[in-house]
């Protein structure tokens, strides 16, 4: 029996699953944008091109990273409307279970810091840079 990427994601309690030809090339149970960045750093964007990605939550920041790696298709539980715009603009097929206006910090109405860092960004490479810089700023402040 072949399971959908979202079924595999849930059954294995993952936050991110990346498959190539039905085999898993990357998976993570960490929350946030870090797992997608880790996949890019570990595998490189060219190896991720044409893959199938399943993610629990996709906001504009994650969508820009996805446009940067150009997967074949994306599945997600929750997607922001701004993420939908990015994926559509870059011709990435996606299937979402729920659409929300924006991705906020857990337990808050405040926009996620990574979403803020790319709020006016349209180009995937610039989104990647902004997200990495934001992540580095978190590391430096600790």
NULO-172862 format. One record per residue: residue in one letter; y, x, z of N, C-alpha, C in turn. Coordinates in Angstrom, 3 decimals. Layout:
NULO-172862
+-----+----------+----------+----------+----------+----------+----------+----------+----------+----------+
! res !       nv !       nu !       nw !      cav !      cau !      caw !       cv !       cu !       cw !
+-----+----------+----------+----------+----------+----------+----------+----------+----------+----------+
!   A !        Y !        X !        Z !        Y !        X !        Z !        Y !        X !        Z !
...
+-----+----------+----------+----------+----------+----------+----------+----------+----------+----------+
This chain:
NULO-172862
+-----+----------+----------+----------+----------+----------+----------+----------+----------+----------+
! res !       nv !       nu !       nw !      cav !      cau !      caw !       cv !       cu !       cw !
+-----+----------+----------+----------+----------+----------+----------+----------+----------+----------+
!   X !   -1.186 !    0.835 !    0.000 !    0.000 !    0.000 !    0.000 !    1.252 !    0.882 !    0.000 !
!   X !    2.168 !    0.581 !   -0.886 !    3.410 !    1.339 !   -0.981 !    4.473 !    0.645 !   -0.138 !
!   X !    5.088 !    1.399 !    0.763 !    6.128 !    0.843 !    1.627 !    7.497 !    1.201 !    1.082 !
!   X !    8.433 !    0.292 !    1.264 !    9.802 !    0.557 !    0.838 !   10.403 !    1.651 !    1.712 !
!   X !   11.397 !    2.374 !    1.193 !   12.047 !    3.414 !    2.009 !   12.592 !    2.875 !    3.332 !
!   X !   13.150 !    1.672 !    3.346 !   13.686 !    1.108 !    4.594 !   12.567 !    0.789 !    5.586 !
!   X !   11.402 !    0.369 !    5.100 !   10.267 !    0.120 !    5.977 !    9.801 !    1.421 !    6.614 !
!   X !    9.705 !    2.473 !    5.819 !    9.316 !    3.794 !    6.336 !   10.345 !    4.268 !    7.355 !
!   X !   11.623 !    4.091 !    7.034 !   12.708 !    4.498 !    7.940 !   12.537 !    3.824 !    9.308 !
!   X !   12.343 !    2.519 !    9.288 !   12.214 !    1.765 !   10.549 !   10.911 !    2.073 !   11.289 !
!   X !    9.810 !    2.084 !   10.549 !    8.509 !    2.319 !   11.193 !    8.438 !    3.680 !   11.869 !
!   X !    9.147 !    4.651 !   11.332 !    9.138 !    6.004 !   11.887 !   10.356 !    6.288 !   12.761 !
!   X !   11.138 !    5.245 !   13.029 !   12.343 !    5.357 !   13.861 !   13.271 !    6.473 !   13.389 !
!   X !   13.497 !    6.495 !   12.071 !   14.367 !    7.499 !   11.471 !   15.755 !    6.927 !   11.240 !
!   X !   16.712 !    7.814 !   11.093 !   18.057 !    7.395 !   10.705 !   18.317 !    7.735 !    9.245 !
!   X !   17.575 !    8.728 !    8.719 !   17.747 !    9.167 !    7.334 !   16.396 !    9.573 !    6.768 !
!   X !   16.127 !    9.121 !    5.544 !   14.908 !    9.472 !    4.821 !   15.308 !    9.784 !    3.388 !
!   X !   14.883 !   10.938 !    2.891 !   15.140 !   11.303 !    1.500 !   13.800 !   11.593 !    0.842 !
!   X !   13.543 !   10.895 !   -0.271 !   12.288 !   11.043 !   -0.987 !   12.528 !   11.483 !   -2.425 !
!   X !   11.588 !   12.252 !   -2.921 !   11.574 !   12.642 !   -4.328 !   10.174 !   12.346 !   -4.842 !
!   X !   10.058 !   11.524 !   -5.854 !    8.746 !   11.125 !   -6.383 !    7.822 !   10.609 !   -5.288 !
!   X !    8.343 !    9.743 !   -4.435 !    7.605 !    9.067 !   -3.349 !    7.169 !    9.997 !   -2.213 !
!   X !    7.488 !   11.289 !   -2.294 !    7.158 !   12.173 !   -1.171 !    8.441 !   12.515 !   -0.421 !
!   X !    8.326 !   12.674 !    0.874 !    9.479 !   12.938 !    1.724 !    9.915 !   14.390 !    1.592 !
!   X !   11.208 !   14.583 !    1.304 !   11.765 !   15.942 !    1.242 !   12.648 !   16.232 !    2.453 !
!   X !   13.114 !   15.157 !    3.130 !   13.918 !   15.342 !    4.337 !   13.886 !   14.048 !    5.136 !
!   X !   13.830 !   14.208 !    6.460 !   13.933 !   13.051 !    7.348 !   14.569 !   13.496 !    8.650 !
!   X !   15.229 !   12.557 !    9.321 !   15.873 !   12.848 !   10.587 !   15.957 !   11.580 !   11.421 !
!   X !   15.939 !   11.780 !   12.748 !   16.155 !   10.651 !   13.651 !   17.485 !   10.794 !   14.391 !
!   X !   18.302 !   11.768 !   13.982 !   19.626 !   11.954 !   14.583 !   20.594 !   10.917 !   14.008 !
!   X !   21.569 !   10.531 !   14.820 !   22.554 !    9.548 !   14.374 !   23.756 !   10.222 !   13.722 !
!   X !   24.539 !    9.439 !   13.030 !   25.783 !    9.926 !   12.451 !   25.610 !   10.587 !   11.096 !
!   X !   26.627 !   11.319 !   10.719 !   26.695 !   11.942 !    9.402 !   25.967 !   13.280 !    9.339 !
!   X !   25.690 !   13.860 !   10.507 !   25.077 !   15.201 !   10.551 !   23.766 !   15.324 !    9.763 !
!   X !   22.850 !   14.359 !    9.859 !   21.599 !   14.522 !    9.109 !   21.799 !   14.686 !    7.599 !
!   X !   22.728 !   13.945 !    7.039 !   22.992 !   14.065 !    5.604 !   23.577 !   15.441 !    5.273 !
!   X !   24.471 !   15.924 !    6.127 !   25.003 !   17.283 !    5.950 !   23.901 !   18.329 !    6.086 !
!   X !   23.006 !   18.132 !    7.049 !   21.887 !   19.061 !    7.233 !   20.996 !   19.095 !    5.994 !
!   X !   20.740 !   17.946 !    5.408 !   19.919 !   17.888 !    4.189 !   20.583 !   18.666 !    3.056 !
!   X !   21.892 !   18.496 !    2.913 !   22.625 !   19.212 !    1.863 !   22.572 !   20.717 !    2.118 !
!   X !   22.799 !   21.114 !    3.359 !   22.773 !   22.538 !    3.703 !   21.382 !   23.138 !    3.523 !
!   X !   20.357 !   22.408 !    3.921 !   18.989 !   22.911 !    3.873 !   18.430 !   22.946 !    2.450 !
!   X !   18.630 !   21.875 !    1.714 !   17.993 !   21.738 !    0.402 !   18.919 !   22.040 !   -0.775 !
!   X !   20.222 !   21.921 !   -0.550 !   21.170 !   22.110 !   -1.648 !   21.351 !   20.824 !   -2.427 !
!   X !   22.542 !   20.629 !   -2.923 !   22.845 !   19.358 !   -3.591 !   22.062 !   19.162 !   -4.882 !
!   X !   21.709 !   20.242 !   -5.565 !   20.995 !   20.096 !   -6.836 !   19.550 !   19.628 !   -6.635 !
!   X !   18.931 !   20.051 !   -5.542 !   17.567 !   19.602 !   -5.249 !   17.546 !   18.138 !   -4.804 !
!   X !   18.665 !   17.659 !   -4.288 !   18.757 !   16.273 !   -3.826 !   19.133 !   15.304 !   -4.944 !
!   X !   19.552 !   15.827 !   -6.065 !   19.940 !   14.985 !   -7.203 !   18.723 !   14.171 !   -7.675 !
!   X !   18.940 !   12.870 !   -7.904 !   17.882 !   12.007 !   -8.418 !   16.884 !   11.526 !   -7.381 !
!   X !   17.164 !   11.773 !   -6.099 !   16.256 !   11.356 !   -5.029 !   16.501 !    9.898 !   -4.655 !
!   X !   15.678 !    9.413 !   -3.765 !   15.855 !    8.096 !   -3.149 !   16.254 !    8.342 !   -1.702 !
!   X !   17.349 !    7.732 !   -1.288 !   17.874 !    7.934 !    0.063 !   17.844 !    6.607 !    0.812 !
!   X !   17.333 !    6.646 !    2.037 !   17.400 !    5.489 !    2.942 !   18.140 !    5.946 !    4.196 !
!   X !   19.167 !    5.199 !    4.560 !   20.010 !    5.562 !    5.699 !   20.309 !    4.286 !    6.483 !
!   X !   20.401 !    4.410 !    7.802 !   20.685 !    3.233 !    8.625 !   22.080 !    2.686 !    8.363 !
!   X !   23.070 !    3.594 !    8.292 !   24.470 !    3.183 !    8.158 !   25.163 !    4.082 !    7.136 !
!   X !   25.872 !    3.457 !    6.193 !   26.619 !    4.228 !    5.204 !   28.064 !    3.740 !    5.180 !
!   X !   28.944 !    4.636 !    5.580 !   30.371 !    4.394 !    5.475 !   30.938 !    5.200 !    4.320 !
!   X !   32.245 !    5.213 !    4.208 !   32.898 !    5.931 !    3.121 !   32.547 !    7.420 !    3.142 !
!   X !   32.502 !    8.030 !    4.331 !   32.186 !    9.454 !    4.432 !   30.789 !    9.734 !    3.872 !
!   X !   29.803 !    8.976 !    4.303 !   28.440 !    9.161 !    3.799 !   28.373 !    8.874 !    2.302 !
!   X !   29.110 !    7.874 !    1.843 !   29.110 !    7.537 !    0.417 !   29.659 !    8.692 !   -0.421 !
!   X !   30.701 !    9.355 !    0.075 !   31.232 !   10.510 !   -0.646 !   30.208 !   11.645 !   -0.679 !
!   X !   29.482 !   11.845 !    0.417 !   28.417 !   12.862 !    0.414 !   27.309 !   12.475 !   -0.565 !
!   X !   26.985 !   11.203 !   -0.616 !   25.973 !   10.742 !   -1.567 !   26.450 !   10.932 !   -3.011 !
!   X !   27.712 !   10.647 !   -3.272 !   28.253 !   10.879 !   -4.614 !   28.229 !   12.373 !   -4.950 !
!   X !   28.368 !   13.203 !   -3.941 !   28.326 !   14.661 !   -4.096 !   26.927 !   15.134 !   -4.520 !
!   X !   25.864 !   14.487 !   -3.984 !   24.499 !   14.914 !   -4.329 !   23.878 !   14.092 !   -5.461 !
!   X !   24.422 !   12.933 !   -5.756 !   23.979 !   12.063 !   -6.844 !   22.495 !   11.644 !   -6.772 !
!   X !   22.134 !   10.891 !   -5.724 !   20.757 !   10.368 !   -5.678 !   20.559 !    9.291 !   -6.749 !
!   X !   19.314 !    8.971 !   -7.014 !   19.006 !    7.927 !   -8.003 !   19.322 !    6.551 !   -7.434 !
!   X !   18.944 !    6.339 !   -6.155 !   19.158 !    5.045 !   -5.517 !   19.314 !    5.249 !   -4.010 !
!   X !   20.085 !    4.357 !   -3.391 !   20.335 !    4.406 !   -1.947 !   19.989 !    3.048 !   -1.335 !
!   X !   19.265 !    3.088 !   -0.224 !   18.954 !    1.890 !    0.559 !   19.594 !    2.068 !    1.927 !
!   X !   20.141 !    0.992 !    2.473 !   20.714 !    1.111 !    3.816 !   20.690 !   -0.222 !    4.540 !
!   X !   20.758 !   -0.102 !    5.871 !   20.829 !   -1.290 !    6.701 !   22.225 !   -1.877 !    6.676 !
!   X !   23.210 !   -1.026 !    6.938 !   24.617 !   -1.454 !    6.979 !   25.429 !   -0.551 !    6.069 !
!   X !   26.308 !   -1.154 !    5.288 !   27.208 !   -0.409 !    4.419 !   28.613 !   -0.967 !    4.576 !
!   X !   29.591 !   -0.075 !    4.538 !   30.974 !   -0.559 !    4.581 !   31.427 !   -0.913 !    3.163 !
!   X !   32.414 !   -1.789 !    3.103 !   32.954 !   -2.180 !    1.799 !   33.576 !   -0.981 !    1.085 !
!   X !   34.158 !   -0.065 !    1.835 !   34.745 !    1.138 !    1.233 !   33.653 !    2.067 !    0.700 !
!   X !   32.490 !    2.061 !    1.323 !   31.357 !    2.838 !    0.813 !   30.829 !    2.223 !   -0.475 !
!   X !   30.775 !    0.894 !   -0.508 !   30.339 !    0.201 !   -1.727 !   31.222 !    0.595 !   -2.910 !
!   X !   32.531 !    0.679 !   -2.671 !   33.467 !    1.058 !   -3.732 !   33.160 !    2.454 !   -4.273 !
!   X !   32.894 !    3.397 !   -3.375 !   32.600 !    4.777 !   -3.792 !   31.293 !    4.836 !   -4.582 !
!   X !   30.246 !    4.235 !   -4.056 !   28.957 !    4.280 !   -4.745 !   29.035 !    3.618 !   -6.115 !
!   X !   29.746 !    2.507 !   -6.197 !   29.924 !    1.830 !   -7.480 !   30.716 !    2.704 !   -8.442 !
!   X !   31.799 !    3.294 !   -7.968 !   32.644 !    4.154 !   -8.806 !   31.846 !    5.299 !   -9.427 !
!   X !   30.910 !    5.866 !   -8.657 !   30.136 !    7.010 !   -9.139 !   28.771 !    6.623 !   -9.711 !
!   X !   28.562 !    5.334 !   -9.929 !   27.369 !    4.863 !  -10.617 !   26.073 !    5.041 !   -9.851 !
!   X !   26.149 !    4.972 !   -8.523 !   24.954 !    5.122 !   -7.700 !   24.445 !    3.734 !   -7.318 !
!   X !   23.225 !    3.445 !   -7.721 !   22.596 !    2.165 !   -7.408 !   22.329 !    2.097 !   -5.911 !
!   X !   22.666 !    0.969 !   -5.287 !   22.421 !    0.835 !   -3.853 !   21.981 !   -0.572 !   -3.494 !
!   X !   21.230 !   -0.639 !   -2.408 !   20.747 !   -1.902 !   -1.847 !   21.059 !   -1.878 !   -0.359 !
!   X !   21.841 !   -2.840 !    0.102 !   22.224 !   -2.893 !    1.515 !   21.812 !   -4.239 !    2.105 !
!   X !   21.420 !   -4.193 !    3.357 !   21.043 !   -5.421 !    4.056 !   22.260 !   -6.159 !    4.592 !
!   X !   23.310 !   -5.420 !    4.919 !   24.509 !   -6.030 !    5.490 !   25.728 !   -5.217 !    5.078 !
!   X !   26.806 !   -5.911 !    4.740 !   28.067 !   -5.259 !    4.399 !   29.109 !   -5.591 !    5.466 !
!   X !   29.856 !   -4.571 !    5.883 !   30.903 !   -4.738 !    6.892 !   32.197 !   -4.134 !    6.344 !
!   X !   33.353 !   -4.544 !    6.880 !   34.616 !   -3.995 !    6.368 !   34.727 !   -2.473 !    6.544 !
!   X !   34.396 !   -1.979 !    7.749 !   34.531 !   -0.554 !    8.037 !   33.479 !   -0.125 !    9.054 !
!   X !   33.284 !    1.194 !    9.147 !   32.382 !    1.750 !   10.151 !   33.238 !    2.255 !   11.312 !
!   X !   33.011 !    1.673 !   12.464 !   33.778 !    2.038 !   13.657 !   32.916 !    2.871 !   14.598 !
!   X !   33.586 !    3.491 !   15.558 !   32.867 !    4.235 !   16.584 !   32.032 !    3.241 !   17.395 !
!   X !   30.849 !    3.677 !   17.849 !   30.009 !    2.763 !   18.634 !   30.750 !    2.195 !   19.849 !
!   X !   30.673 !    0.887 !   20.013 !   31.297 !    0.222 !   21.151 !   32.809 !    0.168 !   21.101 !
!   X !   33.382 !    0.337 !   19.904 !   34.841 !    0.388 !   19.774 !   35.273 !   -0.271 !   18.469 !
!   X !   36.539 !   -0.625 !   18.412 !   37.124 !   -1.124 !   17.164 !   37.827 !   -0.001 !   16.407 !
!   X !   37.768 !    1.220 !   16.964 !   38.433 !    2.366 !   16.342 !   37.559 !    2.935 !   15.224 !
!   X !   38.198 !    3.254 !   14.118 !   37.510 !    3.802 !   12.960 !   36.814 !    5.116 !   13.316 !
!   X !   35.611 !    5.311 !   12.797 !   34.856 !    6.549 !   12.992 !   35.713 !    7.739 !   12.539 !
!   X !   35.697 !    8.853 !   13.281 !   36.527 !   10.008 !   12.916 !   36.224 !   10.565 !   11.523 !
!   X !   34.971 !   10.495 !   11.100 !   34.629 !   10.981 !    9.757 !   35.184 !   10.042 !    8.689 !
!   X !   35.205 !    8.755 !    9.002 !   35.807 !    7.791 !    8.072 !   37.309 !    8.073 !    7.940 !
!   X !   37.948 !    8.380 !    9.077 !   39.376 !    8.726 !    9.042 !   39.627 !    9.959 !    8.187 !
!   X !   38.740 !   10.939 !    8.290 !   38.942 !   12.210 !    7.588 !   38.855 !   12.069 !    6.066 !
!   X !   38.283 !   10.966 !    5.589 !   38.160 !   10.767 !    4.136 !   38.820 !    9.467 !    3.670 !
!   X !   39.676 !    8.909 !    4.500 !   40.240 !    7.586 !    4.190 !   40.985 !    7.530 !    2.860 !
!   X !   41.601 !    8.629 !    2.445 !   42.340 !    8.640 !    1.179 !   41.699 !    9.544 !    0.131 !
!   X !   40.449 !    9.931 !    0.357 !   39.756 !   10.849 !   -0.545 !   38.957 !   10.058 !   -1.575 !
!   X !   39.048 !   10.473 !   -2.825 !   38.295 !    9.842 !   -3.907 !   37.235 !   10.766 !   -4.499 !
!   X !   37.452 !   12.076 !   -4.434 !   36.560 !   13.051 !   -5.060 !   35.467 !   13.493 !   -4.080 !
!   X !   34.198 !   13.424 !   -4.499 !   33.101 !   13.803 !   -3.607 !   33.212 !   15.215 !   -3.042 !
!   X !   33.605 !   16.189 !   -3.835 !   33.682 !   17.564 !   -3.326 !   34.747 !   17.676 !   -2.232 !
!   X !   35.853 !   16.962 !   -2.386 !   36.891 !   16.970 !   -1.355 !   36.403 !   16.242 !   -0.101 !
!   X !   35.652 !   15.166 !   -0.285 !   35.065 !   14.466 !    0.853 !   34.131 !   15.372 !    1.627 !
!   X !   33.286 !   16.116 !    0.900 !   32.369 !   17.062 !    1.545 !   33.154 !   18.078 !    2.370 !
!   X !   34.196 !   18.642 !    1.789 !   35.019 !   19.636 !    2.495 !   35.655 !   19.043 !    3.753 !
!   X !   36.254 !   17.861 !    3.619 !   36.911 !   17.229 !    4.765 !   35.927 !   16.938 !    5.901 !
!   X !   34.737 !   16.491 !    5.546 !   33.732 !   16.160 !    6.557 !   33.265 !   17.425 !    7.273 !
!   X !   33.028 !   18.492 !    6.519 !   32.616 !   19.762 !    7.131 !   33.717 !   20.278 !    8.054 !
!   X !   34.970 !   20.215 !    7.610 !   36.085 !   20.668 !    8.447 !   36.200 !   19.829 !    9.719 !
!   X !   36.003 !   18.530 !    9.617 !   36.051 !   17.650 !   10.794 !   34.923 !   18.011 !   11.759 !
!   X !   33.740 !   18.251 !   11.243 !   32.613 !   18.638 !   12.080 !   32.882 !   19.972 !   12.774 !
!   X !   33.463 !   20.919 !   12.048 !   33.812 !   22.217 !   12.636 !   34.867 !   22.065 !   13.731 !
!   X !   35.805 !   21.145 !   13.535 !   36.841 !   20.936 !   14.553 !   36.225 !   20.389 !   15.839 !
!   X !   35.174 !   19.573 !   15.728 !   34.462 !   19.089 !   16.915 !   33.775 !   20.241 !   17.631 !
!   X !   33.166 !   21.134 !   16.860 !   32.457 !   22.292 !   17.441 !   33.412 !   23.223 !   18.163 !
!   X !   34.602 !   23.429 !   17.572 !   35.587 !   24.338 !   18.154 !   36.202 !   23.776 !   19.419 !
!   X !   36.280 !   22.457 !   19.532 !   36.918 !   21.844 !   20.704 !   35.986 !   21.796 !   21.915 !
!   X !   34.725 !   22.174 !   21.741 !   33.776 !   22.148 !   22.876 !   33.740 !   23.472 !   23.576 !
+-----+----------+----------+----------+----------+----------+----------+----------+----------+----------+
